[in-house]
């Protein structure tokens, strides 16, 4: 591993009620607020592929066991199922 690479950590799911912070103080918005803002339109071009990947990962059991999270460079990526 080079000095420019970091060890990849297993993703840990965030809790929806987790608040963002600024200078150590909780902000007035949460992780759930962000998820609603960023991903409410699941049929737009940006998210459509991720929605399909999620459905396939659930159907095939390819999601990371026990985490419920997607890790972009994970060995369990759907493109490695073939």
C-alpha positions in Angstrom: 0.0 0.0 0.0 1.4 3.4 -1.0 1.5 6.4 1.3 -1.4 7.8 -0.8 -3.7 4.9 -0.2 -5.6 4.3 3.0 -6.9 1.1 4.5 -10.5 0.6 3.5 -12.8 0.4 6.4 -16.0 -1.5 6.5 -18.9 0.9 6.2 -21.0 1.4 9.3 -24.6 2.4 8.8 -25.5 5.8 10.1 -28.6 6.2 12.2 -31.3 8.4 10.6 -31.5 10.6 13.7 -27.8 11.4 13.7 -27.3 15.2 13.6 -24.6 16.9 11.6 -22.4 19.0 13.7 -20.6 22.3 13.4 -17.8 23.3 15.8 -18.9 20.4 18.0 -22.5 21.5 18.2 -25.4 19.6 16.7 -26.9 21.3 13.6 -30.7 21.6 13.1 -30.7 18.9 10.4 -30.0 15.2 10.5 -28.7 12.4 8.3 -32.4 11.5 7.5 -32.9 15.1 6.3 -29.9 14.6 3.9 -31.2 11.3 2.6 -34.6 12.7 1.9 -33.0 15.7 0.1 -30.6 13.7 -2.0 -32.5 10.5 -2.8 -36.3 11.2 -2.9 -36.5 11.1 -6.7 -35.4 7.5 -7.1 -36.3 7.4 -10.8 -33.9 10.2 -11.9 -31.0 9.3 -14.1 -28.5 9.6 -11.3 -30.2 7.2 -8.9 -32.0 4.8 -11.2 -28.9 2.6 -11.6 -28.3 2.5 -7.8 -32.0 1.6 -7.2 -31.6 -1.3 -9.7 -28.4 -2.4 -8.1 -30.0 -2.3 -4.6 -33.0 -4.5 -5.8 -30.6 -7.0 -7.4 -28.3 -7.1 -4.4 -31.3 -7.8 -2.1 -32.6 -10.5 -4.5 -29.2 -12.2 -4.8 -27.8 -11.7 -1.3 -24.9 -9.7 -2.7 -25.2 -6.9 -0.2 -22.6 -6.7 2.6 -23.8 -9.2 5.2 -25.1 -7.6 8.3 -24.2 -4.0 7.4 -27.1 -2.9 5.1 -24.7 -0.5 3.4 -23.2 -0.2 0.0 -19.4 0.1 -0.2 -18.4 1.4 -3.7 -15.2 -0.6 -4.0 -16.3 -3.7 -2.1 -15.4 -7.2 -3.3 -19.1 -7.9 -3.1 -19.9 -5.4 -5.9 -22.5 -6.8 -8.3 -20.1 -6.7 -11.2 -18.0 -9.4 -9.4 -20.9 -11.9 -9.4 -20.3 -13.1 -12.9 
